Amino acid sequence: MSIFALGPRAIAEYVAWRDLHVRVEGADRLPAQGPAILAARHYHHLYDGAALLVALPRTPRFFVALDWTGGPLQRLAMEVACELAEWPVTLRSENAAGPASGAQIRGYARAALTRANALLQRGDVLVVFPEAYPTVDPHGSPKAHDAAFLPFRPGFAAIAARAARGDTRVPVFPVGLAYGAERAKRRAVTIRIGPAHYATTRGSRAEFVAAVEREVHRLSR
């Protein structure tokens, strides 16, 4: 583990100790070594990542979007932190404003895909939130209600496909997060890891994404 990965883990352990009761089911499905992608439900902007960091048997990297930052200095600080933690950084395409911003977003996407591929080729675990937005977020959420899901974006499937071109067959694990009621100022969260899915040439990418999405919904109940 990189020494710079210890910072996010320390923060996650404090947040989990203060605010959460974390339980994990299906952790034995993750390989002890080798690459893996975790396609997870995105419910809470902070707690999802904290719970995964403290509960998983291996230290994951996170694929994150930073277009929510308040300005260039905050984004720069977050980018430096993510670079040290080896987390791929992207910007969401719907937040582009004009050709220059569109080009910037495409540049971020290419760099994030390259970083994600390098992590998988090295044998790391990568967490992706295919909904792109959490339910609970201080910046607001496009979700209609607390139990709503957004359609899954196909980025995680593209990452797996690119890794496969380098002869690295990457399992994609659906991950559900189920939040319970608050007790003694702490919320229960159950992480459920489903069986591995593998993209094949026989089916379309859309079918693969839909299969993972259905499983994440089921595991989050």
Secondary structure, 3 states (H helix, E strand, C coil): CCHHHHHHHHHHHHHHHHHEEEEEECHHHCCCCCCEEEEECCCECCHHHHHHHHHCCCCCEECEECCCCCCHHHHHHHHHHHHHHCCCEECCHHHCCCHHHHHHHHHHHHHHHHHHHHHHHHCCEEEECCCCCCCECCCCCCCCCCCCCCCCCCHHHHHHHHHHHCCCCCCEEEEEEEEEEEECCEEEEEEEECCCECCCCCCCHHHHHHHHHHHHHHHCC
